[in-house]
Each structure stands twice: as C-alpha cells, then as structure tokens.
C-alpha cells in the first residue's frame, strides 16, 4: 500500500503484480493486515474493508465486509490469531469487528480439554486437589478396620438405657381412666401412699 491511495498484491516468486486496487475513499491506506486464512483488512481514514481470496488468481470484485467509523480516524488494525476477530484502534478508542473465517479452527493446545463441560471442570479441580494430598492422609488404616470403639459403644448403650427409662416413666404417667387424674384423686392416692409408708416404718 502506498501514499497514492492504491494497494496491490504481488507474487514474490515472479515479481509480478496479481491485482491492483485504486482509490476508492480518497484517503491513503494507513493500516493493513493479513489474517491466518488469507483475508486482507485495510483502512482508509474512517473506512475499513476486508477482502477475501485476494491471493487467488481471480480479482475480488467487492469487499467481503465493509465498516465505517463515522467521525473517527482508524490508526491501526490487527487480526487476532485463531479467532474470527479484527481489532481496530481509532481516534475514539478501541473497537472489534467479527470477521467469520478469519482465524484457523485450531484449539488451544495448552488446555487439556477445551470442550469440557462445567461438571467435567469441577471434577478435574477436585481430582487435582486430591493429587496434592499425601496418600497416607486419605488411606484407611487396614489394622483399624473391623474394630469397635468401646467408649463410643458404652456411651451409646448408656444413652439408650436413659431413653428407655424416660419412656417408661412417661408411660406410667399417662392417663389410664377418665377422671382418675383429678386433684381429689391425686391427693387421696398421695395420702394412702404416705400412710402405707408410715405403717411399714
């Protein structure tokens, strides 16, 4: 691309020009970049054009994608590797443009499984944490398997006896007949019980 607002495609094997594109917007090409799949993005002032298959024998009759940034001047543009995104830096800041087919469909080789689901990621994190632990801290002691903790068994039996005793006392205090638990009857039973105890003494 030159200051005469023209940009051309040359074959360095024969030093011959394949295609030439003339002035279209009245500005010189101030930035140009080639994607991984051979797409060419060029900017003239506030206009951005993306051409497809410009390195083939046929000349592209029209741009693949056209974009205009009104009131702004494009300063630089670059394609992102392995992504269908073109980053544009202009006088107003930064913008990005989606260009389908600009990046190669290669996944990140640093990822173990780039297509893993949320559940698979959680399982991988748990497994990585377990790998950091010492085997002795998570293994069962084979000598202690099948043994009985006598202290725990004794406490359990004592608690069970107390619960049975409380249940038996509560059962005795339940009403067996209607009117048997009235105030007069309770006082009468209490007096009879007291008299029986005095006679036994």
RAVEN-V959597 format. One record per backbone hydrogen bond with DSSP energy under -1.0 kcal/mol. CO is the residue of the C=O (numbers start at 0). NH is the residue of the N-H. E is the energy in kcal/mol with one decimal. If there is no record, write none. Layout:
BEGIN
CO|NH|E ; CO|NH|E
END
This chain:
BEGIN
5|1|-2.3 ; 6|20|-2.3 ; 8|17|-3.4 ; 8|18|-1.2 ; 10|14|-2.2 ; 10|15|-1.2 ; 15|10|-3.0 ; 18|8|-2.8 ; 20|6|-1.8 ; 30|42|-2.2 ; 32|40|-2.8 ; 34|37|-1.2 ; 38|34|-3.0 ; 39|50|-3.3 ; 40|32|-2.3 ; 41|48|-2.6 ; 42|29|-1.9 ; 43|46|-2.0 ; 44|73|-3.2 ; 45|68|-3.3 ; 46|43|-2.2 ; 47|66|-2.5 ; 48|41|-2.6 ; 49|63|-2.9 ; 49|64|-1.6 ; 50|39|-2.3 ; 64|49|-2.6 ; 66|47|-3.0 ; 68|71|-1.7 ; 72|90|-1.4 ; 75|88|-3.3 ; 77|86|-3.2 ; 79|82|-1.5 ; 82|84|-1.1 ; 83|98|-1.8 ; 84|79|-2.5 ; 85|96|-2.7 ; 86|77|-2.3 ; 87|94|-2.8 ; 88|74|-2.7 ; 88|75|-2.0 ; 89|92|-1.5 ; 92|89|-2.1 ; 94|87|-3.4 ; 96|85|-3.0 ; 98|101|-1.8 ; 101|36|-1.2 ; 103|105|-2.0 ; 107|110|-1.2 ; 112|115|-1.7 ; 116|120|-2.0 ; 117|121|-2.1 ; 118|122|-2.3 ; 119|123|-2.1 ; 120|124|-2.1 ; 121|125|-2.3 ; 122|126|-2.4 ; 123|127|-2.2 ; 124|128|-1.9 ; 125|129|-2.2 ; 126|130|-1.8 ; 133|136|-1.1 ; 134|138|-1.1 ; 140|143|-1.3 ; 143|146|-1.4 ; 148|152|-2.2 ; 149|153|-2.6 ; 150|154|-2.3 ; 151|155|-2.1 ; 152|156|-2.4 ; 153|157|-2.3 ; 154|158|-2.2 ; 155|159|-2.2 ; 156|160|-2.2 ; 157|161|-2.2 ; 158|162|-2.1 ; 159|163|-2.1 ; 160|164|-2.4 ; 161|165|-2.4 ; 162|166|-2.2 ; 163|167|-2.1 ; 164|168|-2.4 ; 165|169|-2.3 ; 166|170|-1.7 ; 167|171|-1.7 ; 168|172|-1.5 ; 176|179|-1.4 ; 181|185|-2.3 ; 182|186|-2.3 ; 183|187|-2.1 ; 184|188|-2.5 ; 185|189|-2.1 ; 186|190|-2.2 ; 187|191|-2.4 ; 188|192|-2.3 ; 189|193|-2.1 ; 190|194|-2.5 ; 191|195|-2.1 ; 192|196|-1.8 ; 193|197|-1.9 ; 194|198|-2.2 ; 195|199|-1.8 ; 196|200|-1.3
END
